[in-house]
């Protein structure tokens, strides 16, 4: 697998993390009633959002791949 294809799959994973964090934030704010579960899901969601932002930042600023 080439470097460009690897970077594409990594960026897709980061976008999936962003989508998952949106779903978890929605659940923690509007659907869950237990306080501990709300805090836990929000913590995981914001962690995933930060992690995916770092991944996208690295992918974008690593420059184009030349084969």
C-alpha positions in Angstrom: 0.0 0.0 0.0 1.4 3.4 -1.0 2.0 6.3 1.4 -0.8 8.3 -0.2 -3.3 5.5 0.3 -2.3 5.0 3.9 -2.7 8.7 4.6 -6.2 8.5 3.0 -7.3 5.6 5.3 -5.9 7.4 8.3 -7.8 10.6 7.5 -11.0 8.5 7.0 -10.5 7.0 10.5 -10.1 10.5 11.9 -13.3 11.6 10.2 -15.0 8.5 11.7 -13.7 9.6 15.1 -15.3 13.0 14.6 -18.6 11.5 13.7 -18.5 9.2 16.7 -17.7 12.1 19.0 -20.7 14.1 17.6 -23.0 11.1 18.4 -21.5 10.7 21.9 -21.8 14.4 22.7 -25.5 14.3 21.5 -26.1 11.3 23.8 -24.4 12.8 26.8 -26.3 16.1 26.5 -29.8 15.0 25.6 -30.4 11.3 26.1 -28.5 10.1 29.1 -29.8 10.7 32.6 -27.1 9.2 34.8 -24.6 11.8 35.7 -21.5 9.6 35.7 -22.4 8.1 32.3 -22.9 11.6 30.9 -19.5 12.7 32.1 -17.8 9.6 30.9 -19.3 9.8 27.4 -18.6 13.5 27.1 -15.0 12.9 28.2 -14.6 10.2 25.6 -16.2 12.3 22.9 -14.0 15.3 23.5 -10.9 13.1 23.7 -11.8 11.6 20.3 -12.4 15.1 18.8 -9.0 16.3 20.0 -7.3 13.1 18.8 -8.9 13.3 15.3 -8.0 17.0 15.1 -4.4 16.2 15.8 -4.4 13.4 13.2 -6.0 15.7 10.5 -3.5 18.4 11.4 -0.6 16.1 10.9 -1.9 14.6 7.7 -2.6 18.0 6.1 0.7 19.6 7.1 2.8 16.6 6.2 2.5 17.8 2.6 1.7 16.0 -0.6 3.0 12.5 -1.3 5.1 12.1 -4.4 5.4 8.6 -5.8 
